[in-house]
Amino acid sequence: MRNLTRRRAIQVIAAAAGLPLLVAGVRATVPGGRFFGWQGEVLGAASELTLWHWDEAMARRTILKMRHEIERFERIFSLYRDDSEIARLNRDGVLARPSPELIAVIDASQKLGTLSGGAFDISVQPLWRVYEAHFWSRSVVASDIAARAADVARSLVDHRRIQPGAARIALPPGMAITLNGIAQGAITDRMADLLRNEGFAHAMVDLGEFHALGNHPDGRAWRVATRGSEVALSDNALAVSSGCGTAFEPSGRFHHIFDPASGASANMLREVAVIAPRAMIADALATAICVLGEARGIELLAHYPGARALVTRAS
């Protein structure tokens, strides 16, 4: 599976003086503290942790703790690992004794799936497989990819058929799920919560989605640039969805954000950026609004107090 390219267009903007935020030990503009950071990959997305603290040992211990926690979440949510919970569920059609984190994310997905009228649907993984096989691996080339995708959507995409439970999760034959439209936000929130519980007041967590802890140490909001705008964050989160992130072919018509009803890629909007109190909600809402469009997207946002969206229309 190809690596996502969204990070080329979304980045944390450094301080006005051009401070390199992500190098451990770089001094901040505020006396008495320093920036510490980590760079890596989470669920296939380039990721960064940036935290400010006066105690180097404390900062490094916390980053190590966060890395262990990220690894634990990878063993639950990663589609890149054969031994993860989601990979085993997709392979076997059933998963006994799922982790509480997996149950919680699936429950949140089901709620948003219902509120969005099915626009957000975690059972679109068979569509990914169809498009990947047709465009990238060329292992199964369909004479009419649009018709083939529509058939798959009718037969294998419907979040209401997932049977989640504390003892087991079951899928109908042939169905598979992806949590890439919500799990990155969930992990991002977990890391922000961990930092808050450890006493950190200034941090930026970017693990596929963004969650700002407090303000930047110099007193201003953290700033994040997307393709279409610049967003100020302070104790809130940002998620951005765009078909430009993972296109299957050069025209960009076929990409990874699917309309679950038709099986086609959603092309009403070029980019959706959602700001919300929690990254998990922002993550899922951004995907759903890409499918719903502006008018219905506004109706969906009304169910989530504190959430707002910035949209870039398709040209």
N, C-alpha and C positions, 0 to 999 in steps of 0.2 A: 504494500500500500504506500502510495507516495506521501512524502512529508508535506504538511500543511505550509502554505506560504503567507498566511495572514499577518505574521509578525513583520513582514517587510513594510507593511503600511500602517501598523499600529505600534506606537512606542511611547514610553514615558519620556516626557520632555525634562531635561535636567534643569538645574537652577539657572537663574539668569546669567550667572557667571560661567556657565558651561561646566559645572561640576560633574565628573563621571560617577554617577550614583551607584554603580554596580561593582565597584572595586572595593574589596574589604579594606577598611582602615583609612579611606579617604576622609579628610577632615571636612566637616560641615561649616556653613557660614555662621552657625550659632556656637559660641564657645561651650566647652564642656561635653561635647558629644562627637561621635564619628559615625560615618556610614559603614555598614557591613552588608554583604550580599552574597547571593548564590545564583548561578545560572545552570540550567539543565533542561530537561524535557519531561513533560507531564502529559500522558495520554496522547503522545504524538505531537504536542505543540511546544514550541520554544517557550521557556518559562524563566522567570526571574523573581527573586526575593530581595527587597531592599529595606533594611531597617536601620534606625538611628538609635545609638545608645552610648552611654559613657563608660560602660564596663565591657571590655573586649572579651573577657572570658565568658561572661554571661551571654553576649551576643553569639559567640561561636557555639556555645552549648545549645542555645535555642535553635540555631540554624541546623545543627546536627539532629536535634529532636524533630524538627520539621521535615528533614530529609527522610528520617525513618517513617514518619507518618505518611509522607507522600508515597513511599514504597508500599506501605500497607494499602493505601487506596489504589495503587496500580494493580495490586493483586485482586482487587475487587472489580474495578471498572475497565481495565485496559483491554481493548480489542486486539492489541499487538502481542499479548501474552497468551499462550495456549492454556496456561494453568490458572488464569484469572476466573473469578466467579462468573462473569458475564460470558466469557468464552466457553466455559463448561456448560452454562445454561443453553447457549446457542447450539452447541454441538450435540448435547444429549436431550434437549427439549424439556429438561426438568433439573432443578437444583434443590437438593435437600439442605436444610439448615442454613439458609442464606444469612449473610451478615445483616445486622440492623441498619447499617449504612446503605446497603443495596435496597432493602425494603423501603427505607425512608425516601430514597431518590425515585424509586418506581412509583410510590404512592403520590409524591409531588407531581410526577410526570402524568399520572392518570388524572389527577385533578385538573391540571392545565390542559390536558387533552380534551376533557369534557367541556371546560369553559371556552376553549377555542373552537369548539365544534369539530374537533379532529384535525385541526391545522397543525397542532403539535402532536406528533405520534412517534413513540420510541420504537415501533415495529417496522420502521422503514429500512432496516438493514438489508432485507432482500433486494430492495431497489438499488442500494449501493452495489451489491454483488453483481446485479445485472449490468449496470453501467460500467463497472470496473472491468468485467469480463468482455464487454463489447469494445470499449475504447482503449483500455490500457493493456491488459494482458492479451487481448484478442483471442481468448480461449473459447468464447462462445459469441460469435458475431451474428447479431439478429438482422434479418433483411429489413425490418422496420422496427427500429429501437423504440420509437414512441409507442407503437402498438404493443410491443413486448412488455414495456414498463407498465402500461395500463393494465395488462393482464395480471401482472404480478401484484399491482396495487389492489386489484379487485379480490384476488385470492389469498394474499398473504399479509396485507397491511390493514390492521384494525386493532388499536390498543385495547379495545374493550374485550378482546378475546384472551388477553393475558390473564393468567390466574395467579396473582401474588398472594402470599401468605407467610406467616412467621415460620411455619414448619417446612414449606416448600414453595417454589415458584414453578409453574408449568406453562409451556407454550404449545399451541397446536402444531401438528406436523408441518415442517417447512418454514415456520415463522422464526424470525430471529430479531433481536433488539439491539439498538445502539443507544448509549446514554451520552454520546459526545456532545449533544445539544443541551446538557444540563449537569453532567457530572463534573466537568471542569469548573463550573461555577460553585458546585457543592464543595469541592476540594479547596478552592480559593477561600470560601467562607470559613472552612475548618481551620485553615492556616491563620487567617485573620483573628479568629477566636482564640487560637492558641497563643498568638502574640499578645493579645489583649490580656489574657489570663496570666501571662508571664510578666506583665507590667510594662510592656512597650507602648509608647504613646504616639510614635511617628513611624509609619511603615507603609510600603506599597507592595502588595502581593499581586503578582501577575503570573497566574498558572493556567493560562488559556483564557481567563477573564481577569478583570481587575477588581481589587478591593483595597481602598485606601483606609488606613488607620490614622485618625486624626488629620492634622494638617502637615505640610512640609515643615521641617524644623525651623525654617525662617519665618513662619507665621502665615504664609500664603497657602492656598489649596495646592494639592498635587495636580499636575496637568498631564493629560493624555491626548495625543493626536491620533485621529483616525484619518481615513482617506478624505472624508468630507468636512471634518470639523475638529475643533479643539475643545476638550471637556475638562472642567475643573471638578476635582473630587475631594471630598473631606468627610470621612466617616461614612462613605457609601461606596457603591460598586458600579461597574460599567461592563457591559458585554456588547460585542459587535458581531453582527452576522452579515455576510456578504457572499453571494455566489462567486465573486471574483477570487475568493480565498482558495477554492479547490475546483477548478474547471477541468472537465474531462477532455475537452478539445479546444482548439484555438479561438473559436468564435465566442466562447463563453456561454452559449445557449444551454449547454448541458453541464450542470454542476451539482454539488453535493447537497444543496438545500431543496428537498423534494416536497411537492404538493402530495400529501398522502392520498388524496381523493383520485387524482389523475395519474400519478406516477411520474409526471413531468417535473422538470426543475422549475422552481418558482422564480419568475422574472419580472414581477410587477415593480419591485424596488431594487435599486442597486446596492444599498447598504442600510442597515437598521442598527442604530446605537441606542441601547436602553440603559438608563441610569436608575438605580433602585437601591433600597437599603441593603439587599443581599444579592450576591453575585449569582447564586443559583437561579433565583427568580429572573434576574436580568438576562441570564444566558438563555433560558427557555423562552422568555417573552420575545427576545430578539429574533429567534428562529421562527416563532409562531407568526410574528408580524410580517416577516418576509413573505410568508405564505398568504396571510390574510389581506395584506394591503393596508393603506392608510385608514380608511373609514372603519373597517371592522377591527383594525388594530386599536383604535381609540376606544372602542367598546370593550375590548379585552383589558386594556390598561385600567379601566375603571374598577376592576376587581382587585387591583393591587395598589393600595394607598402608598404614595411616595414614589411610585414609578412613573417615568416619563420617557419618551422616545424622540430621537432625532432621526429623520429618514432622508435618504437621498433617492430621488426618483430615477427610474431608468430613463435614459435618453432616447 
